[in-house]
Amino acid sequence: MAHFLGKMDQRNTQLAKIIVNHSITVKKGDNIRIKFGKHGRDLALECYKEILKNGAFPVLDYDD
């Protein structure tokens, strides 16, 4: 598993871009809740970053 501030797997970065920009089409000002478990942390963090780039407001909801 990648370290929180370390290098992320590029596949998660690319998948996050697809999810945020195509699957759910996040727009500026949107409020987005990201619910994830322990195995989805890296993808959730990449989605979080991509949502911020779009000017939206992500909220992480960890569910173990």
N, C-alpha and C positions, 0 to 999 in steps of 0.2 A: 504494500500500500504506500502511496506517495505521501511524503511528509506534508503537513498543512501548508508550509511556505516553500516547499521544494518544487522541483520540476514535476509537472503533471503529465500524465499520459496524453499524448497528442490525440488519441482516439476520443477521449472524453471531451477535449476542446472542440473537436470537429462535430461531435454529436450534440454538444451543448448549442453550438451555432445553429444547427439544423432544427433542434427543438424550439429554441427561442425565436428564431427568425422565420421559420417556415411552418412548423407544426402548430404553434400557438400564436404566432405573429404578435409578439410583445411590442407595445407602442409606448411612447413617452407618456408618463403619468399613470400607467397601469400599476395596480397593486397585485403582486404575484406571490402566492404561497408555494414554497417548495417543500413537500413532505418526503422524507427519505429515511432509510434505515442505515445500519452500520456499513453495509456493502455498497451503498449508493452515495457515500459521502463525497468522493472525488468528482463524480458527475454533477452532484448538487452544487458543489462549490464553483465548478466551471459555468453552470447555468446561472448562478448568482452573479458572477462577473459579467457574463454576457447580457443579463437583464439590466445591470447598472449601465453598461455601455449604451443601451437603448433608451436610457432616461427614465426607466421604470423603477419601482420600489419592491425589491424582493424581501421575503421573510422566510427564514429557514425554520423548518418544523421537524426536528429529529424525533423519530419514533423507533425505539429499540424493540 
